[in-house]
C-alpha cells in the first residue's frame, strides 16, 4: 500500500491531474501535499549526496 501511493506521487503524469469529484479545498490540499512530498524527496537526495561525497 505504501509503495503504491509512493509510486503514484512520483509519477509526473499525476501531478497536474484533476480529480473531478473533489472540491476546491480538497484539491488544493492534495496539491500542497504533493509539493511537500517532492520537496522532502529532493532534500533526502541532497542529504544522501552530501553524505556520499564526504565518504
CHARMM-style PDB file with segment names, atoms N, HN, CA, C and O in Angstrom:
ATOM      1  N   UNK     1       0.822  -1.188   0.000  1.00  0.00      PROA
ATOM      2  CA  UNK     1       0.000   0.000   0.000  1.00  0.00      PROA
ATOM      3  C   UNK     1       0.871   1.259   0.000  1.00  0.00      PROA
ATOM      4  O   UNK     1       0.602   2.202  -0.744  1.00  0.00      PROA
ATOM      5  N   UNK     2       1.914   1.272   0.834  1.00  0.00      PROA
ATOM      6  HN  UNK     2       2.133   0.506   1.438  1.00  0.00      PROA
ATOM      7  CA  UNK     2       2.785   2.439   0.921  1.00  0.00      PROA
ATOM      8  C   UNK     2       3.508   2.670  -0.402  1.00  0.00      PROA
ATOM      9  O   UNK     2       3.578   3.798  -0.891  1.00  0.00      PROA
ATOM     10  N   UNK     3       4.051   1.585  -0.981  1.00  0.00      PROA
ATOM     11  HN  UNK     3       3.994   0.669  -0.583  1.00  0.00      PROA
ATOM     12  CA  UNK     3       4.802   1.721  -2.221  1.00  0.00      PROA
ATOM     13  C   UNK     3       3.897   2.106  -3.385  1.00  0.00      PROA
ATOM     14  O   UNK     3       4.327   2.808  -4.300  1.00  0.00      PROA
ATOM     15  N   UNK     4       2.657   1.655  -3.355  1.00  0.00      PROA
ATOM     16  HN  UNK     4       2.307   1.085  -2.612  1.00  0.00      PROA
ATOM     17  CA  UNK     4       1.699   2.010  -4.397  1.00  0.00      PROA
ATOM     18  C   UNK     4       1.434   3.511  -4.382  1.00  0.00      PROA
ATOM     19  O   UNK     4       1.431   4.152  -5.433  1.00  0.00      PROA
ATOM     20  N   UNK     5       1.213   4.073  -3.197  1.00  0.00      PROA
ATOM     21  HN  UNK     5       1.216   3.553  -2.344  1.00  0.00      PROA
ATOM     22  CA  UNK     5       0.979   5.512  -3.081  1.00  0.00      PROA
ATOM     23  C   UNK     5       2.254   6.295  -3.384  1.00  0.00      PROA
ATOM     24  O   UNK     5       2.190   7.374  -3.973  1.00  0.00      PROA
ATOM     25  N   UNK     6       3.403   5.766  -2.988  1.00  0.00      PROA
ATOM     26  HN  UNK     6       3.455   4.890  -2.509  1.00  0.00      PROA
ATOM     27  CA  UNK     6       4.688   6.398  -3.287  1.00  0.00      PROA
ATOM     28  C   UNK     6       4.900   6.503  -4.792  1.00  0.00      PROA
ATOM     29  O   UNK     6       5.287   7.558  -5.295  1.00  0.00      PROA
ATOM     30  N   UNK     7       4.649   5.419  -5.506  1.00  0.00      PROA
ATOM     31  HN  UNK     7       4.335   4.563  -5.097  1.00  0.00      PROA
ATOM     32  CA  UNK     7       4.793   5.447  -6.960  1.00  0.00      PROA
ATOM     33  C   UNK     7       3.770   6.367  -7.610  1.00  0.00      PROA
ATOM     34  O   UNK     7       4.055   6.973  -8.642  1.00  0.00      PROA
ATOM     35  N   UNK     8       2.586   6.479  -7.021  1.00  0.00      PROA
ATOM     36  HN  UNK     8       2.355   5.986  -6.182  1.00  0.00      PROA
ATOM     37  CA  UNK     8       1.572   7.395  -7.535  1.00  0.00      PROA
ATOM     38  C   UNK     8       2.037   8.845  -7.411  1.00  0.00      PROA
ATOM     39  O   UNK     8       1.843   9.637  -8.333  1.00  0.00      PROA
ATOM     40  N   UNK     9       2.647   9.196  -6.284  1.00  0.00      PROA
ATOM     41  HN  UNK     9       2.805   8.552  -5.535  1.00  0.00      PROA
ATOM     42  CA  UNK     9       3.118  10.566  -6.083  1.00  0.00      PROA
ATOM     43  C   UNK     9       4.321  10.898  -6.957  1.00  0.00      PROA
ATOM     44  O   UNK     9       4.473  12.042  -7.385  1.00  0.00      PROA
ATOM     45  N   UNK    10       5.170   9.925  -7.224  1.00  0.00      PROA
ATOM     46  HN  UNK    10       5.047   8.996  -6.876  1.00  0.00      PROA
ATOM     47  CA  UNK    10       6.363  10.186  -8.026  1.00  0.00      PROA
ATOM     48  C   UNK    10       6.036  10.334  -9.508  1.00  0.00      PROA
ATOM     49  O   UNK    10       6.749  11.031 -10.230  1.00  0.00      PROA
ATOM     50  N   UNK    11       4.979   9.695  -9.964  1.00  0.00      PROA
ATOM     51  HN  UNK    11       4.399   9.129  -9.377  1.00  0.00      PROA
ATOM     52  CA  UNK    11       4.615   9.742 -11.373  1.00  0.00      PROA
ATOM     53  C   UNK    11       4.287  11.182 -11.788  1.00  0.00      PROA
ATOM     54  O   UNK    11       3.348  11.767 -11.248  1.00  0.00      PROA
ATOM     55  N   UNK    12       5.038  11.769 -12.736  1.00  0.00      PROA
ATOM     56  HN  UNK    12       5.801  11.294 -13.174  1.00  0.00      PROA
ATOM     57  CA  UNK    12       4.784  13.160 -13.133  1.00  0.00      PROA
ATOM     58  C   UNK    12       3.442  13.357 -13.819  1.00  0.00      PROA
ATOM     59  O   UNK    12       2.937  14.479 -13.847  1.00  0.00      PROA
ATOM     60  N   UNK    13       2.853  12.318 -14.366  1.00  0.00      PROA
ATOM     61  HN  UNK    13       3.264  11.406 -14.343  1.00  0.00      PROA
ATOM     62  CA  UNK    13       1.549  12.457 -15.007  1.00  0.00      PROA
ATOM     63  C   UNK    13       0.443  12.730 -13.999  1.00  0.00      PROA
ATOM     64  O   UNK    13      -0.593  13.292 -14.355  1.00  0.00      PROA
ATOM     65  N   UNK    14       0.649  12.341 -12.749  1.00  0.00      PROA
ATOM     66  HN  UNK    14       1.491  11.885 -12.460  1.00  0.00      PROA
ATOM     67  CA  UNK    14      -0.373  12.537 -11.720  1.00  0.00      PROA
ATOM     68  C   UNK    14      -0.257  13.884 -11.009  1.00  0.00      PROA
ATOM     69  O   UNK    14      -1.133  14.230 -10.216  1.00  0.00      PROA
ATOM     70  N   UNK    15       0.792  14.645 -11.270  1.00  0.00      PROA
ATOM     71  HN  UNK    15       1.504  14.364 -11.915  1.00  0.00      PROA
ATOM     72  CA  UNK    15       0.969  15.908 -10.555  1.00  0.00      PROA
ATOM     73  C   UNK    15      -0.126  16.914 -10.876  1.00  0.00      PROA
ATOM     74  O   UNK    15      -0.620  17.598  -9.980  1.00  0.00      PROA
ATOM     75  N   UNK    16      -0.507  17.010 -12.138  1.00  0.00      PROA
ATOM     76  HN  UNK    16      -0.105  16.454 -12.866  1.00  0.00      PROA
ATOM     77  CA  UNK    16      -1.475  18.023 -12.540  1.00  0.00      PROA
ATOM     78  C   UNK    16      -2.814  17.419 -12.948  1.00  0.00      PROA
ATOM     79  O   UNK    16      -3.622  18.078 -13.602  1.00  0.00      PROA
ATOM     80  N   UNK    17      -3.047  16.177 -12.564  1.00  0.00      PROA
ATOM     81  HN  UNK    17      -2.391  15.641 -12.033  1.00  0.00      PROA
ATOM     82  CA  UNK    17      -4.299  15.503 -12.866  1.00  0.00      PROA
ATOM     83  C   UNK    17      -5.386  16.019 -11.929  1.00  0.00      PROA
ATOM     84  O   UNK    17      -5.189  16.089 -10.716  1.00  0.00      PROA
ATOM     85  N   UNK    18      -6.534  16.378 -12.500  1.00  0.00      PROA
ATOM     86  HN  UNK    18      -6.694  16.320 -13.486  1.00  0.00      PROA
ATOM     87  CA  UNK    18      -7.626  16.917 -11.697  1.00  0.00      PROA
ATOM     88  C   UNK    18      -8.575  15.809 -11.270  1.00  0.00      PROA
ATOM     89  O   UNK    18      -8.929  14.934 -12.060  1.00  0.00      PROA
ATOM     90  N   UNK    19      -8.973  15.862 -10.030  1.00  0.00      PROA
ATOM     91  HN  UNK    19      -8.685  16.573  -9.388  1.00  0.00      PROA
ATOM     92  CA  UNK    19      -9.989  14.951  -9.519  1.00  0.00      PROA
ATOM     93  C   UNK    19     -11.322  15.672  -9.636  1.00  0.00      PROA
ATOM     94  O   UNK    19     -11.570  16.643  -8.920  1.00  0.00      PROA
ATOM     95  N   UNK    20     -12.166  15.210 -10.519  1.00  0.00      PROA
ATOM     96  HN  UNK    20     -11.964  14.422 -11.100  1.00  0.00      PROA
ATOM     97  CA  UNK    20     -13.407  15.924 -10.846  1.00  0.00      PROA
ATOM     98  C   UNK    20     -14.402  15.962  -9.684  1.00  0.00      PROA
ATOM     99  O   UNK    20     -15.154  16.928  -9.552  1.00  0.00      PROA
ATOM    100  N   UNK    21     -14.418  14.937  -8.851  1.00  0.00      PROA
ATOM    101  HN  UNK    21     -13.807  14.152  -8.958  1.00  0.00      PROA
ATOM    102  CA  UNK    21     -15.417  14.894  -7.794  1.00  0.00      PROA
ATOM    103  C   UNK    21     -14.971  15.582  -6.510  1.00  0.00      PROA
ATOM    104  O   UNK    21     -15.771  15.722  -5.585  1.00  0.00      PROA
ATOM    105  N   UNK    22     -13.726  16.011  -6.431  1.00  0.00      PROA
ATOM    106  HN  UNK    22     -13.076  15.897  -7.182  1.00  0.00      PROA
ATOM    107  CA  UNK    22     -13.218  16.672  -5.227  1.00  0.00      PROA
ATOM    108  C   UNK    22     -13.494  18.171  -5.305  1.00  0.00      PROA
ATOM    109  O   UNK    22     -13.497  18.756  -6.388  1.00  0.00      PROA
ATOM    110  N   UNK    23     -13.721  18.774  -4.167  1.00  0.00      PROA
ATOM    111  HN  UNK    23     -13.718  18.299  -3.287  1.00  0.00      PROA
ATOM    112  CA  UNK    23     -13.946  20.209  -4.106  1.00  0.00      PROA
ATOM    113  C   UNK    23     -12.633  20.976  -4.218  1.00  0.00      PROA
ATOM    114  O   UNK    23     -11.554  20.384  -4.240  1.00  0.00      PROA
ATOM    115  N   UNK    24     -12.736  22.279  -4.288  1.00  0.00      PROA
ATOM    116  HN  UNK    24     -13.613  22.760  -4.270  1.00  0.00      PROA
ATOM    117  CA  UNK    24     -11.555  23.123  -4.463  1.00  0.00      PROA
ATOM    118  C   UNK    24     -10.597  22.999  -3.284  1.00  0.00      PROA
ATOM    119  O   UNK    24      -9.386  22.887  -3.481  1.00  0.00      PROA
ATOM    120  N   UNK    25     -11.122  23.017  -2.067  1.00  0.00      PROA
ATOM    121  HN  UNK    25     -12.105  23.107  -1.907  1.00  0.00      PROA
ATOM    122  CA  UNK    25     -10.252  22.928  -0.891  1.00  0.00      PROA
ATOM    123  C   UNK    25      -9.500  21.607  -0.846  1.00  0.00      PROA
ATOM    124  O   UNK    25      -8.319  21.578  -0.500  1.00  0.00      PROA
ATOM    125  N   UNK    26     -10.166  20.522  -1.188  1.00  0.00      PROA
ATOM    126  HN  UNK    26     -11.126  20.545  -1.469  1.00  0.00      PROA
ATOM    127  CA  UNK    26      -9.521  19.213  -1.172  1.00  0.00      PROA
ATOM    128  C   UNK    26      -8.444  19.127  -2.254  1.00  0.00      PROA
ATOM    129  O   UNK    26      -7.377  18.559  -2.021  1.00  0.00      PROA
ATOM    130  N   UNK    27      -8.716  19.682  -3.428  1.00  0.00      PROA
ATOM    131  HN  UNK    27      -9.583  20.143  -3.617  1.00  0.00      PROA
ATOM    132  CA  UNK    27      -7.710  19.677  -4.493  1.00  0.00      PROA
ATOM    133  C   UNK    27      -6.488  20.500  -4.106  1.00  0.00      PROA
ATOM    134  O   UNK    27      -5.357  20.100  -4.382  1.00  0.00      PROA
ATOM    135  N   UNK    28      -6.708  21.642  -3.471  1.00  0.00      PROA
ATOM    136  HN  UNK    28      -7.627  21.967  -3.247  1.00  0.00      PROA
ATOM    137  CA  UNK    28      -5.574  22.470  -3.016  1.00  0.00      PROA
ATOM    138  C   UNK    28      -4.759  21.734  -1.956  1.00  0.00      PROA
ATOM    139  O   UNK    28      -3.529  21.786  -1.969  1.00  0.00      PROA
ATOM    140  N   UNK    29      -5.433  21.058  -1.050  1.00  0.00      PROA
ATOM    141  HN  UNK    29      -6.432  21.016  -1.039  1.00  0.00      PROA
ATOM    142  CA  UNK    29      -4.736  20.310  -0.013  1.00  0.00      PROA
ATOM    143  C   UNK    29      -3.890  19.200  -0.628  1.00  0.00      PROA
ATOM    144  O   UNK    29      -2.748  18.990  -0.218  1.00  0.00      PROA
ATOM    145  N   UNK    30      -4.444  18.490  -1.609  1.00  0.00      PROA
ATOM    146  HN  UNK    30      -5.372  18.661  -1.941  1.00  0.00      PROA
ATOM    147  CA  UNK    30      -3.689  17.427  -2.260  1.00  0.00      PROA
ATOM    148  C   UNK    30      -2.511  17.996  -3.032  1.00  0.00      PROA
ATOM    149  O   UNK    30      -1.445  17.382  -3.062  1.00  0.00      PROA
ATOM    150  N   UNK    31      -2.678  19.148  -3.655  1.00  0.00      PROA
ATOM    151  HN  UNK    31      -3.545  19.647  -3.631  1.00  0.00      PROA
ATOM    152  CA  UNK    31      -1.574  19.788  -4.372  1.00  0.00      PROA
ATOM    153  C   UNK    31      -0.439  20.182  -3.442  1.00  0.00      PROA
ATOM    154  O   UNK    31       0.732  19.967  -3.755  1.00  0.00      PROA
ATOM    155  N   UNK    32      -0.784  20.755  -2.304  1.00  0.00      PROA
ATOM    156  HN  UNK    32      -1.735  20.930  -2.049  1.00  0.00      PROA
ATOM    157  CA  UNK    32       0.238  21.144  -1.328  1.00  0.00      PROA
ATOM    158  C   UNK    32       0.934  19.906  -0.775  1.00  0.00      PROA
ATOM    159  O   UNK    32       2.146  19.928  -0.560  1.00  0.00      PROA
ATOM    160  N   UNK    33       0.190  18.832  -0.542  1.00  0.00      PROA
ATOM    161  HN  UNK    33      -0.794  18.815  -0.717  1.00  0.00      PROA
ATOM    162  CA  UNK    33       0.802  17.588  -0.068  1.00  0.00      PROA
ATOM    163  C   UNK    33       1.789  17.035  -1.088  1.00  0.00      PROA
ATOM    164  O   UNK    33       2.859  16.554  -0.715  1.00  0.00      PROA
ATOM    165  N   UNK    34       1.441  17.097  -2.371  1.00  0.00      PROA
ATOM    166  HN  UNK    34       0.572  17.487  -2.674  1.00  0.00      PROA
ATOM    167  CA  UNK    34       2.348  16.602  -3.407  1.00  0.00      PROA
ATOM    168  C   UNK    34       3.612  17.448  -3.478  1.00  0.00      PROA
ATOM    169  O   UNK    34       4.710  16.911  -3.627  1.00  0.00      PROA
ATOM    170  N   UNK    35       3.466  18.768  -3.370  1.00  0.00      PROA
ATOM    171  HN  UNK    35       2.574  19.204  -3.249  1.00  0.00      PROA
ATOM    172  CA  UNK    35       4.626  19.658  -3.401  1.00  0.00      PROA
ATOM    173  C   UNK    35       5.539  19.380  -2.208  1.00  0.00      PROA
ATOM    174  O   UNK    35       6.757  19.297  -2.371  1.00  0.00      PROA
ATOM    175  N   UNK    36       4.971  19.236  -1.023  1.00  0.00      PROA
ATOM    176  HN  UNK    36       3.982  19.303  -0.891  1.00  0.00      PROA
ATOM    177  CA  UNK    36       5.793  18.979   0.161  1.00  0.00      PROA
ATOM    178  C   UNK    36       6.461  17.606   0.089  1.00  0.00      PROA
ATOM    179  O   UNK    36       7.596  17.454   0.540  1.00  0.00      PROA
ATOM    180  N   UNK    37       5.786  16.617  -0.463  1.00  0.00      PROA
ATOM    181  HN  UNK    37       4.863  16.741  -0.829  1.00  0.00      PROA
ATOM    182  CA  UNK    37       6.381  15.293  -0.621  1.00  0.00      PROA
ATOM    183  C   UNK    37       7.557  15.348  -1.585  1.00  0.00      PROA
ATOM    184  O   UNK    37       8.603  14.757  -1.314  1.00  0.00      PROA
ATOM    185  N   UNK    38       7.404  16.048  -2.705  1.00  0.00      PROA
ATOM    186  HN  UNK    38       6.555  16.528  -2.925  1.00  0.00      PROA
ATOM    187  CA  UNK    38       8.500  16.166  -3.661  1.00  0.00      PROA
ATOM    188  C   UNK    38       9.675  16.944  -3.073  1.00  0.00      PROA
ATOM    189  O   UNK    38      10.829  16.611  -3.340  1.00  0.00      PROA
ATOM    190  N   UNK    39       9.396  17.976  -2.276  1.00  0.00      PROA
ATOM    191  HN  UNK    39       8.458  18.246  -2.058  1.00  0.00      PROA
ATOM    192  CA  UNK    39      10.470  18.721  -1.615  1.00  0.00      PROA
ATOM    193  C   UNK    39      11.210  17.819  -0.621  1.00  0.00      PROA
ATOM    194  O   UNK    39      12.434  17.892  -0.514  1.00  0.00      PROA
ATOM    195  N   UNK    40      10.488  16.983   0.093  1.00  0.00      PROA
ATOM    196  HN  UNK    40       9.494  16.923   0.005  1.00  0.00      PROA
ATOM    197  CA  UNK    40      11.103  16.045   1.029  1.00  0.00      PROA
ATOM    198  C   UNK    40      12.011  15.069   0.302  1.00  0.00      PROA
ATOM    199  O   UNK    40      13.127  14.810   0.754  1.00  0.00      PROA
ATOM    200  N   UNK    41      11.552  14.523  -0.817  1.00  0.00      PROA
ATOM    201  HN  UNK    41      10.646  14.733  -1.185  1.00  0.00      PROA
ATOM    202  CA  UNK    41      12.360  13.563  -1.576  1.00  0.00      PROA
ATOM    203  C   UNK    41      13.604  14.244  -2.131  1.00  0.00      PROA
ATOM    204  O   UNK    41      14.682  13.650  -2.130  1.00  0.00      PROA
ATOM    205  N   UNK    42      13.471  15.479  -2.606  1.00  0.00      PROA
ATOM    206  HN  UNK    42      12.595  15.961  -2.607  1.00  0.00      PROA
ATOM    207  CA  UNK    42      14.630  16.205  -3.117  1.00  0.00      PROA
ATOM    208  C   UNK    42      15.640  16.471  -2.010  1.00  0.00      PROA
ATOM    209  O   UNK    42      16.841  16.296  -2.218  1.00  0.00      PROA
ATOM    210  N   UNK    43      15.179  16.885  -0.849  1.00  0.00      PROA
ATOM    211  HN  UNK    43      14.204  17.027  -0.680  1.00  0.00      PROA
ATOM    212  CA  UNK    43      16.082  17.145   0.277  1.00  0.00      PROA
ATOM    213  C   UNK    43      16.757  15.860   0.749  1.00  0.00      PROA
ATOM    214  O   UNK    43      17.933  15.872   1.115  1.00  0.00      PROA
ATOM    215  N   UNK    44      16.030  14.773   0.740  1.00  0.00      PROA
ATOM    216  HN  UNK    44      15.075  14.762   0.443  1.00  0.00      PROA
ATOM    217  CA  UNK    44      16.623  13.489   1.094  1.00  0.00      PROA
ATOM    218  C   UNK    44      17.723  13.117   0.112  1.00  0.00      PROA
ATOM    219  O   UNK    44      18.766  12.597   0.510  1.00  0.00      PROA
ATOM    220  N   UNK    45      17.493  13.381  -1.164  1.00  0.00      PROA
ATOM    221  HN  UNK    45      16.646  13.803  -1.486  1.00  0.00      PROA
ATOM    222  CA  UNK    45      18.513  13.124  -2.171  1.00  0.00      PROA
ATOM    223  C   UNK    45      19.751  13.976  -1.970  1.00  0.00      PROA
ATOM    224  O   UNK    45      20.869  13.484  -2.124  1.00  0.00      PROA
ATOM    225  N   UNK    46      19.571  15.253  -1.627  1.00  0.00      PROA
ATOM    226  HN  UNK    46      18.662  15.652  -1.502  1.00  0.00      PROA
ATOM    227  CA  UNK    46      20.703  16.153  -1.372  1.00  0.00      PROA
ATOM    228  C   UNK    46      21.487  15.670  -0.156  1.00  0.00      PROA
ATOM    229  O   UNK    46      22.718  15.660  -0.170  1.00  0.00      PROA
ATOM    230  N   UNK    47      20.777  15.272   0.890  1.00  0.00      PROA
ATOM    231  HN  UNK    47      19.777  15.280   0.901  1.00  0.00      PROA
ATOM    232  CA  UNK    47      21.462  14.783   2.086  1.00  0.00      PROA
ATOM    233  C   UNK    47      22.255  13.518   1.795  1.00  0.00      PROA
ATOM    234  O   UNK    47      23.377  13.363   2.277  1.00  0.00      PROA
ATOM    235  N   UNK    48      21.679  12.612   1.010  1.00  0.00      PROA
ATOM    236  HN  UNK    48      20.768  12.737   0.619  1.00  0.00      PROA
ATOM    237  CA  UNK    48      22.406  11.393   0.659  1.00  0.00      PROA
ATOM    238  C   UNK    48      23.619  11.703  -0.211  1.00  0.00      PROA
ATOM    239  O   UNK    48      24.670  11.082  -0.051  1.00  0.00      PROA
ATOM    240  N   UNK    49      23.487  12.644  -1.116  1.00  0.00      PROA
ATOM    241  HN  UNK    49      22.633  13.148  -1.246  1.00  0.00      PROA
ATOM    242  CA  UNK    49      24.618  13.027  -1.959  1.00  0.00      PROA
ATOM    243  C   UNK    49      25.743  13.633  -1.123  1.00  0.00      PROA
ATOM    244  O   UNK    49      26.913  13.312  -1.335  1.00  0.00      PROA
ATOM    245  N   UNK    50      25.400  14.504  -0.179  1.00  0.00      PROA
ATOM    246  HN  UNK    50      24.450  14.764  -0.007  1.00  0.00      PROA
ATOM    247  CA  UNK    50      26.424  15.110   0.684  1.00  0.00      PROA
ATOM    248  C   UNK    50      27.093  14.060   1.553  1.00  0.00      PROA
ATOM    249  O   UNK    50      28.302  14.126   1.777  1.00  0.00      PROA
ATOM    250  N   UNK    51      26.324  13.085   2.050  1.00  0.00      PROA
ATOM    251  HN  UNK    51      25.343  13.031   1.867  1.00  0.00      PROA
ATOM    252  CA  UNK    51      26.898  12.020   2.851  1.00  0.00      PROA
ATOM    253  C   UNK    51      27.847  11.183   2.016  1.00  0.00      PROA
ATOM    254  O   UNK    51      28.925  10.809   2.478  1.00  0.00      PROA
ATOM    255  N   UNK    52      27.447  10.889   0.784  1.00  0.00      PROA
ATOM    256  HN  UNK    52      26.572  11.193   0.409  1.00  0.00      PROA
ATOM    257  CA  UNK    52      28.284  10.095  -0.108  1.00  0.00      PROA
ATOM    258  C   UNK    52      29.536  10.852  -0.520  1.00  0.00      PROA
ATOM    259  O   UNK    52      30.596  10.245  -0.671  1.00  0.00      PROA
ATOM    260  N   UNK    53      29.436  12.173  -0.706  1.00  0.00      PROA
ATOM    261  HN  UNK    53      28.575  12.665  -0.583  1.00  0.00      PROA
ATOM    262  CA  UNK    53      30.581  12.974  -1.122  1.00  0.00      PROA
ATOM    263  C   UNK    53      31.629  13.078  -0.006  1.00  0.00      PROA
ATOM    264  O   UNK    53      32.819  13.201  -0.295  1.00  0.00      PROA
ATOM    265  N   UNK    54      31.212  13.031   1.241  1.00  0.00      PROA
ATOM    266  HN  UNK    54      30.245  12.931   1.476  1.00  0.00      PROA
ATOM    267  CA  UNK    54      32.157  13.122   2.360  1.00  0.00      PROA
ATOM    268  C   UNK    54      32.883  11.822   2.611  1.00  0.00      PROA
ATOM    269  O   UNK    54      33.962  11.825   3.203  1.00  0.00      PROA
ATOM    270  N   UNK    55      32.332  10.736   2.187  1.00  0.00      PROA
ATOM    271  HN  UNK    55      31.455  10.734   1.707  1.00  0.00      PROA
ATOM    272  CA  UNK    55      32.943   9.418   2.454  1.00  0.00      PROA
ATOM    273  C   UNK    55      34.154   9.184   1.583  1.00  0.00      PROA
ATOM    274  OT1 UNK    55      34.787   8.133   1.675  1.00  0.00      PROA
TER     275      UNK     55
END
